[in-house]
Amino acid sequence: RKGLQLDCIQCGLCIDACDTVMDKIHRPRGLIRYESEANLEAQARGEAPVRRIVRMRTILYAALICGIGGLMLATLVNRSSEGLAAIHDRNPVFVRLSDGSLRNAYTLRLINKKLYERSFSISVSGVPGATLNVVGTDAGSESDVLTVGPDQTREVRVLVTTRDKLDAGASLPVTFEIRDTATGVAARASDHFIAP
């Protein structure tokens, strides 16, 4: 063989076979071996091969692996254990009630990433005089408590109503907040409250 072989898949079977034959004929092993080209050239010049376990590349790879591993660990440790997403209803965008108040509807997705059931209080801010009602619960409460199972999501439909006069065509930023009733940890999601 002369040099590196294109068809080689680095299986090492030829090394094992060669070493077995060399043992039978009482010759030194290593006729076929994994070796750097620099050491092959040094051997051809009659010099001793250089064995370096720690090289600059080894240090660089170790540093990269430690850095990426540390970043992944920090991300895992510091990840939030809850989440909230808000989606405004597409149609109708708003509803004018018989008493003149204005209502927008949203779908909220509550996310519990913990391995046990949690209760969250839910509230709304950003719209003057707004009240929040979770569909399926008693109307008129500004903060409702919702339970989300372990490592689950829960979607709820909420109605945000205000009696305050808003400018025509107004689009106010509205913020929903869920807060763990046991720990006080919160998550927020924003959307818009749309007026006619």
C-alpha positions in Angstrom: 0.0 0.0 0.0 1.2 3.5 -0.7 -0.3 6.1 1.5 -3.9 6.6 2.5 -6.6 4.5 0.8 -9.8 6.0 -0.5 -11.8 2.8 0.1 -10.7 2.5 3.8 -13.7 2.8 6.2 -11.4 2.8 9.4 -12.7 -0.6 10.6 -9.3 -1.7 11.8 -9.7 -5.3 10.6 -6.6 -5.1 8.5 -4.6 -4.0 11.5 -5.8 -7.0 13.5 -5.1 -9.4 10.7 -1.6 -8.0 10.1 -0.7 -8.1 13.8 -1.9 -11.7 14.0 0.4 -12.7 11.1 3.3 -10.7 12.5 2.9 -12.6 15.8 3.0 -15.9 14.0 6.3 -15.1 12.1 7.8 -13.4 15.2 8.1 -10.0 13.6 7.3 -6.6 15.4 3.7 -5.5 15.3 2.6 -2.2 13.7 3.3 -2.8 10.0 -0.2 -1.6 9.5 -1.3 0.9 12.1 -3.0 4.2 12.8 -0.3 6.8 12.5 0.1 10.5 11.6 1.8 11.4 8.4 4.3 13.5 10.4 5.4 10.4 12.3 5.6 8.3 9.1 7.9 11.0 7.7 10.0 11.1 10.9 10.3 7.3 10.8 11.5 7.4 7.2 14.2 9.9 8.3 15.2 7.5 11.2 13.8 9.7 13.9 11.7 8.5 16.9 7.9 9.1 16.5 6.4 11.9 18.6 3.5 10.8 20.9 1.4 13.7 22.1 -1.8 12.9 23.9 -2.6 16.5 24.7 -2.6 18.8 21.7 -4.0 22.2 21.0 -6.9 20.7 19.2 -7.6 18.3 22.1 -7.7 21.3 24.5 -9.9 23.3 22.1 -12.4 20.4 21.7 -12.5 19.8 25.5 -13.1 23.5 26.1 -15.9 23.6 23.5 -17.5 20.5 24.9 -17.4 21.9 28.5 -18.7 25.3 27.3 -21.6 23.8 25.4 -22.4 21.4 28.2 -22.3 24.2 30.7 -24.6 26.3 28.6 -27.1 23.4 28.2 -27.0 22.7 31.9 -27.5 26.4 32.8 -30.4 26.6 30.3 -32.0 23.5 31.8 -31.6 24.7 35.4 -33.0 28.2 34.6 -35.8 27.3 32.3 -39.2 28.6 33.3 -41.6 26.1 34.7 -44.7 27.7 33.4 -45.8 29.4 30.2 -48.7 31.4 28.8 -49.8 32.2 25.2 -52.7 34.4 24.2 -54.6 34.3 20.9 -57.2 36.9 20.0 -60.4 35.7 18.4 -60.4 36.4 14.7 -64.1 36.7 14.2 -65.8 38.6 15.6 -62.9 40.9 16.6 -65.1 42.7 19.2 -68.7 42.6 20.5 -70.8 45.6 21.6 -73.0 44.4 24.4 -76.6 45.7 25.1 -75.4 47.9 28.0 -72.8 49.6 25.6 -69.8 47.9 27.0 -67.2 46.4 24.7 -65.9 42.8 24.8 -63.0 41.0 23.2 -62.5 37.2 23.4 -59.2 35.3 23.7 -58.0 31.8 23.9 -55.3 31.4 26.6 -52.9 28.4 26.7 -51.5 27.7 30.1 -48.4 25.5 30.3 -47.3 23.6 33.4 -43.8 22.1 33.0 -43.6 20.7 36.5 -44.3 17.1 37.4 -47.2 17.9 39.7 -50.5 19.7 39.5 -50.5 23.5 39.9 -53.1 26.2 40.4 -52.8 29.5 38.7 -54.6 32.8 39.3 -55.3 34.7 36.1 -55.6 38.5 35.7 -55.6 41.1 32.9 -54.2 44.6 32.7 -53.7 47.4 30.1 -57.4 48.1 29.4 -59.1 50.8 31.5 -61.9 49.3 33.6 -61.5 45.8 32.2 -63.0 42.8 33.8 -62.0 39.2 33.0 -64.3 36.2 32.8 -63.1 32.7 32.2 -65.8 30.9 30.1 -67.3 28.2 32.3 -66.8 29.9 35.6 -68.8 32.5 37.5 -68.9 35.9 35.7 -67.6 39.1 37.1 -64.5 37.9 38.9 -61.3 39.8 38.0 -59.1 36.9 38.9 -60.0 33.2 38.5 -58.0 30.2 39.7 -57.3 27.5 37.1 -55.7 24.1 37.7 -53.3 22.6 35.2 -52.2 19.0 35.4 -48.5 17.8 35.7 -46.5 18.4 32.5 -49.6 19.5 30.6 -51.2 22.4 28.9 -54.7 23.7 29.3 -56.6 26.0 26.9 -59.3 28.3 28.3 -61.5 30.9 26.6 -61.6 34.2 28.4 -63.7 37.4 27.8 -62.3 40.8 28.5 -65.0 43.5 29.0 -64.8 47.2 29.6 -67.5 49.9 30.0 -65.0 52.7 29.6 -65.3 54.8 26.4 -62.4 54.0 24.0 -61.3 56.0 21.0 -62.8 54.8 17.7 -60.5 52.2 16.1 -58.4 52.0 19.2 -56.1 49.0 19.6 -54.8 48.9 23.2 -52.1 46.5 24.4 -53.5 44.0 26.9 -51.4 41.8 29.1 -52.6 38.5 30.7 -50.8 37.2 33.7 -50.9 33.8 35.4 -49.4 33.4 38.9 -48.8 30.2 40.7 -50.9 30.4 43.8 -48.4 28.4 45.9 -45.0 30.0 44.8 -46.1 33.3 43.3 -44.1 32.7 40.1 -45.7 34.4 37.1 -45.9 34.2 33.3 -47.3 36.9 31.0 -48.6 37.1 27.4 -49.6 40.2 25.5 -52.1 40.8 22.7 -54.4 43.7 21.7 -57.9 44.9 22.8 -59.7 46.2 19.7 -62.4 48.8 19.7 -64.8 49.6 16.9 
